[in-house]
Amino acid sequence: MNDIIYITGHKNPDTDSICSAIAYAELKKRHAAHAVPIRIGDINKETEFVLKYFGVEVPEYRETVRTQISDLDIDIISPVSEDISIKAAWSIMVKNNVKVLPVADVKGKLTGIITLSDITGSYLDALENNILSASGTPYRNIMDTLAAKLVCGNEEEFKSAGKVVIAAMAPEDMTPFVDKGDIVLVGSRKDSQLKAIEIGASSLIITCGATADEEVIQYAEEKGCIVMDTYYDTFTTARLINQSIPVSHIMTKEQLISFNINDYIDNIKDKMLKTRYRSYPVVDDNGIIKGFISRYHLITQRRKKVILLDHNERAQTIDGIDQADILEIIDHHRIGDIQTGYPIFFKNDAVGSTSTLIANMYFENGMNPSKSVAGLLCAAIISDTMKFKSPTSTYADELAASRLAKIADINIDEFATSLFKANASLQGMTPQTILDYDFKDFVFNKYKIGIGQINSSDAEGLHKIKDELLKHMRTVLENKGYNLILLLITNIIKEGSELLFVGDDHAALMEKAFNIKTGESSAFLKGVVSRKKQVVPQISSTIQRESI
């Protein structure tokens, strides 16, 4: 299966950012790519209106593209049941060339892990001869481990309450060594077999390929003693029988260190370094075992694949971009500071909307977008160009929008009226919502500047909330280390923008950049409706002149 390609616009996404990502993902899918549109911020009222109008779902929110465990080729090891014998577990390890096995319940939920060192440790430490009783070893495990045959008795009724004893002594000398409930290993001597049953052994294991005759079998049935025989000699039988104990008795289950499949690599490295185990189990949100991760997996990690739309500046992009592979950038803004380690497809053109570029990529490939996607692209072009009134608007935008409108079966003038009306009022919006509506970070030399923009003709609403807006802007400036924060409230009807700004000792910069007298922290800029073409360039050139 192809790697997922995440297609995203910028932080605090506007309509163009969201719609172009959805449309480009559809185009990529037509070329058999596994493309997924995502967003890295909440959608605004205008975008919500557009998505609902054309019946398209909001893209998935994703905070970061940092590498997760799910991006690694971790070791996939099938879990075992906690009642299997340690001999069976060891055989599985040898067969699959692994040194650790996950132990899980019937639903696959991790209950513990068993390692090769657990098995060898249990074998070397097996000084007690009542280990089968203490571990609750099922009779089936004993039979499997010894390759034994059940001669008489019911294995389901097996309840060993004693120890394992080798009946190497004469029958008359057996009493001090054999107690009721013991498991007794005997050879072919009939008198020893009968004596062990008489004392009350719970099980009789006849070794060396010997068998019990009818008298012994009948006596065992009367006394409720289980009898089995094995071709192993007595020494081998005694050596193997402790390997029949269930893995649940020796597995690690307390203070077990495991990771979630969605954990970020950055967050698990320290714990791996401090504990230094060979490998660590990985589970999902429901505790289901997914595999094991080791240190060498961190070297061979798969980086997420990302396509950036409507931006190409580090401050505006998704968190963790350094840990991802940028495949493409499609934008209509100035060239920013994002770098890649190899050549990529970079499309940047001086049009009014990224959606214009995406639409033309459909047309250039001899394709039309679906009706709903055509509507999204047309709406984004109308929004970003303010229905072709913005100075950033070009003939290419109008041409693309006209063609998309026919596919989507909408009237541009009528739809634009509805679109701008959905975004006209500031009522019910908090200062934070207004500032974050379409907010972008810019770095000019030593200056960190944040510039937000929102379209609204609600002059009365702005007057009521203006002081709160400025107060909030000041708080953001101080808490996040900005030198200057600007907010454009663009009135399409008046064809201008109310500019609000905060920043110590930067009034002179605003005066020079926009040729205004700033007695307060705001001014109306007639004819200024584009952040990209009428605000950012002016600030950039003013700062450059001051630094000369």
N, C-alpha and C positions, 0 to 999 in steps of 0.2 A: 504493500500500500504506500502511496506517495506521502511524503511529509506534509503536515498541515502548513499552509501558508496563511499567516495572519495579515489582514489588510486593515490598516488603521489610519485615521486622520489625526489631527492634533488634540492636545488637551483642551478642555472646555469647548467641545466641538460645536461648530455651527452647522447649518443645513447642508452646505456644500461638502463639508468634511464627512458627515454621516452618509449622505446620499451617494457620493462618489465612491466611497468604500463598498457600499452594497452593490452598486452597479459594476464595479471592477471585479468584485468577487464572482458575480454572475458570468462576466466575460471570461475570467480565468477557468471557471468550471466548464465552459464550452470547449476549452482546450485541454480538458481532462485533468486539470489541476485541482488539488484538494484545498480550495481557498475558502477562508472564513472571514467575513467582515466583523470587526470588533470596534469598540469605542473605549476611550480612556477618560471618560467624563460623562456627566449627566447631560441628556439632551435638553434643549431649551423648548419654549412653548411653540415657536415657529416650526421647529423640526418635528415636534410631536404632532402638530396639525398636519404636516405633509405626509408623515408615515401613516397616520390614520386615514387620511384622504385616499391614499392609494393602496391601503390594506396590506402594508408591509410591516413586519415585526421589527422591534428595536434590536439592533445588534447586541451581542453579548458584551458585557462589561469585562474588561481585563485590566488589572492594575499594573502588571509587569510582564516582561518576557524573559525574566531571569531564568536560568536553567533549573529545572526541577528533576527529581528522581525519575519522573515519568519520561524524561527526555533521554535517559540513559539505557544502554543495553544491559540491564541487570540480569543476574543469573535466575532463570526460571526453574525452580525445583518443585516437583509435585509433593504435596504434604503426605504424611503417613498418619495412621491412626495411633492413638496413644496406647492401645492394647497390644500392638505387635511386639514380638520379642526383639531383644537387642541383637540377636544373631540375624534376624530378618532385616533389621535396620542396617547392620554392617554389610550384609550382602547387597542391599540396594546402593549403599555408598560405593562399594567396590565396582558394581556394575556400571554406575553412572559417573564414576571418578569424581566424587564430591566428598567433602569432609564434614558436611553439616546437612541436617534434614529438618524441615519444619514439621511440627506435630500439630494437627488441627482436628477440630470436631467434624461432625458429619456435614456441617454447613460450610466448612472451609475456614472457620475462624481460628486464628492462631491461639494455641494453648501453651506452646513451649517449643524449644528447639533441642535437638540432640546432636552432639558432635562426636567425631571419632575419638577425641580425648575423653569424652564422657564414657564411652564404651570401654576403652582400654583402662580407664581409671576404675570403673566398676569391677572389671575382671581382676585387676591387681589388688583391689581393696576387699575382695570377697572372702573375708576371714570367717564370717558367721555362716553356720550351716543351716540357718533357718531363714535365709534370704527369700526363698520361694513363698514362705508363709507371710513374711513381712511385706512383700511386694504385691500380694494378691495375684500371683501368677495364674492365669487360666490354664487348664489342663491341655487345651488345644496347643498352646505354645510349647509345652513340654513334648508333646507328640511330634510336632513339626520340627523342633530343634534336634530331637534324637532320631528322627525318621522312624518312629516307633509305630507298632500296630496295637490297637486296643483289643485285648483278649476277652476281658469281661468287665462289667461295670458301666456306669453312665457318667460320661465326662462332665455333664452339666451339674452333677451332684458333687463334683470334686471340691473339697474344701480342706486344703492342707493347713493343719494347725500346728505342725511340728517342724522337724528338721529333716535334712537329707543324711542318710546313714548308709555306709557300705557294710554289708553283712559278711565281713571277712573272717569272722570268728566261728567257732563251732556253735551249733544251735543252742546247746545248753549254756553257753557263755553270752548269749545275745541279750538277755534281759537287762543288764546294767546299761546297755548302750542304745537300745531301741525302746522308744516310748510310744504310747498310743497317739495316733495321728501323724506319725512320721512317714516319710517316703523312703522306702528301703530298696537299695540296689543289691540284687543277688545274682548268683550264677545259676548253674544247672542243678544244684543240690536241692532235691525235693524236700528234705527235712528242714533245711534253712527257710525255704519258701513257706512251708506250713507253720513254722515257728514264728515267723514275722507276722503272718496273718493272725495267729493266735494272740500275740501280744497286742494287736490292734492297729497295725499299720494302715494308714489311709490308702496307700498305693504301694504296689509292688512292681518294680521295673526289673525284668529278667534280661540280663545282658548276654553278650557273646553268641547271639543267635539261638540261644536255648529257648525251649517252650515249656509251658505248664501243662501237666497232664490233667485228666478229668477230675481227679480227686482234689487237686489244688484249686482248679477253677470252681468246683462246686463249693468248696470250703470258703473261698473268697467271696462268692455270691452270698453265702449265708451271713458272713461277717461284714458285708458292705464294703469290701476292699476292691479297689480298682487294680486290674492287672494289665500290664502291657509288656511287650518284648521288643528288643532292638538288636540289630546286628553289631552295634558298637561294643567294643570290649568294656570292661568295668572302669578302667582308668579313663578312657575317652568319654564314657557316659558321665562320669563324675566331673570331668573337666567341662563338658558341654552344658550340663543341666542348668548351671547358673546363667547361661546365656539365653535361657527361655524367659527370664523375667521381663515384664513389659517396659517399654521405653518410658512410660509415665513415671516409673520409680526413680529414674536417674536423670531425666531431662531437666533442662534449665527452664523454670517457669516463674521464679520469683526475681524481681528487679531486672526483668528482661528489657534490654535496650532495643527498641525497634523504631523505625521511621515510617512516616506516612508517604504514600506514593506521590503526593502533591507537595512534599517538603522541598524547599529551595536548597540547592547545593551549598550556598553560602552559609545557611543556618545549621548544617549538619557537620561541616568540616571540623569544627572545634571539638565536638563531642566524639567524633571518630578518632581524633588525635589524642584526646585525653584517655579514652578507654582502650584503644588499640586492639580490639578483637579482630579476628580474621575476616569476619563478615557479619552483617546485621540484617535481620528480617525486615521486609518492607510490607506494609499492610495498607488497605484502603480505609475509607472512612468508617466502614462497618467492621473493621478488624480482620477482614479476609486476607489471607496471605497472598502476596503477589510475586514474591521472589526475594533475592538477597543482594545486598550491595556491599562491595568491597572498595578499598582505596583505589585499586587500579581502574575501577569504573569511572572515577572522577577525571581520569586522563583521557578517556575515550568517549566523552560526552557529545551528544548530538545537540547542536545549537538550534534554537527555534528560527524559523524562516519568516521574515517580515517584509511587507511592502508599505512604504510610507506615502501617504497622499496628502495634498494640501498643506504641506510644511516640509522643511528640510533643515530645521534648527534643533539642536540638542535640547534646549530648554523647553521646547514645545512637544517633544516626542515622548513615547512611552518609557516608563522606568525599565532599566535593565537592558537597554539597547546595545550596550557594549558586549553583552553575552549572547547576542543574537546575530544572525546573518541577514543583512539588508540586501534584498534581491533587486528591488527597484525603488525609484523615487519619481513621483509624478506630481508636479506642483506648478503654481503660477505666481509665486512670491520671489523675493530676492534670494540669491544663493546664500545659504547659511553656513554653519560650522560642523555639520555632520560629515564624518570621514568613514570610508570603507577600506578594507584591506585588499580589495581587488576591484577591477572594473565592473560596473553594474549598468543596467538600463536606467538612464536618468533623462526624463522628459520634463523640460521647463520651458514654458512659453508665456508671452505677455498677453494673456487673455484675462477675461474678467472672472473666470470660474474654473476650478479644476474639473468640474463636471463637463465643461465644454471639451476638454482634452479627452476625457473618458468616452464621451459620446462619439467624437471623431475617430477614436480607436475602434469602436464598433463599426462605423461606416467604412473606414479604410480597409477593414477585414471582410467587407461584403456582408455584414450582419446588421440586423436591427435588434435593439434591446426589446425585452418583453414590454407589454403595455404598462405595467406598473413601474418597471424600472425606468422606462422612458419618461413617465410622469415625475419620478423622483429627480432625474437629471434635469428636466425642464424647470422644476420648482427650484432646484439649487442654483441654476443659472439666473433665474429671475431674482432670487434672494441676494446672491452675491453681487449682481450688477444693478440692484435696485430698479429692476425692470428697464435696464439699459440706460439709466440716467447717471450711473457712476462714471467717473473719468477713466476707470479701469476697463469699462465695457468696450468691446470691439465688434466689428461686423461678424467675426467668426462666432461670437456668442449669440448674436441675433439669429444667424443662419442655423446654428445647431438647435437653439430653442424652438425655432419655427418647425424644423423637421421633427423634433421630439414631440411637440404639441400635437402634431397630426397622428403620430403613432399612439399617443396617450389619449387622444380624442378629448382635448381640453382647449378652451379659448384662453389665450395668454392674458388678455386684458381682464377678463372676468376672474380668472384664477388668481392673478396678481392682487386684485382688490381684496379677495378673501384671505390671501396669504398675509398681506400687510395688516389687515384688520385683526387677525389672530395674534399679532405681535404688537399691537398699538398701545395697549394699556399697561401701565406699571402697577396697577392696583393688585394688592396681594403679594407683591414681590418684595423680598427682603433686600437690604443693601448688599448682602453677600451674593444673592442670586443675580442681582443686576450686574455687579462687578464681574462675576464669574461667567456671565452669559456667553461672552466670546472674548476671553482674556488670553493674551499671549505675552510671553517674556521675550525681551530683546536685550542684547548686550552690545553696547557701543563703547569701545575702548574700555575705560574703567567704570563706566556707568551700567548699572543693572536697572532696566526700566520695564515696567509692566504697563501694557496698554489694553484696555478693554473697550468693547463697542457693543451697543445695543440700538436697534431701530425702534423708535417710538415717537408718536406725535402727541403724547399725553403731557403737554406742557404743565397743566395744573398738577398732575400727579408728581412730576419732577420737582415742582416748587415745594411741595409738601415734604418730600423725602430728601431734598438736597443736603441739608445739614447732616442728616444721619449718614448719607452716602459718603460725604467728606470725612466724617468721623471714622467710619469703617475703613476707608481708604488709608487713613493715617495709621490705624492699627495694623493693617496688613503691611504697610511700608516699614513700620518699626519691627514687627515680628519676623519678617522674611528678608530683611536686609536690602530692600530696594532703595535706590537713590531717588527715584521719581515714579509716580503712578499716575496714569492718565485714564480718563473714562470719557468716551465719545457717546453722547446720546443723540443719535442721528434722526432728524425729522425729515422724512422724504417729501412731505408736503411743502415745507419751508425751504427744502433743498439746502440744508445746512446742519451743523452739529453743535450742540452745547458741549463745551469742553470743560471737564472738571479735572483738577490736578492737585496733587500734594507732593511735597518734597522740600526739605530745608534748603534754603539758599539756591533754589533753582528757578525762581521767578524770572530772573534775567534770561535764562535759557529759553523759557517759553516765549518771552517777549521777542527775542531774536528769531526764533524758529517760525513764529506765526504773525509777527509784526502787530502785536497787540499790547495794550497797556493793562497790566494785571494788578489792579488795586485789590482784587479778591482772588479766590482760588478757582475762578471760572470765567469763561468768555464764550460768546456765540461766534462760531466761525462760519460765515456765509459762504456757501458753495463747497464747503469741505464735507464730503460724505464717505471718502475712502481712506481707511487707515493705511492700507498698503501703498497707495500712490500719493496721498496728500499729507500724511502725518509722519510715517516712519522715515521717508527720505529727507524731510525737512529737519527732523531731529538729528538724524545721522550726519547730514552735511553741516549743521550748526556746531555739533560737537567736534567734528573734524577741523573746522575753522578755528575753534577755540584752542585746540591742542597744538596748532602750528606755532 
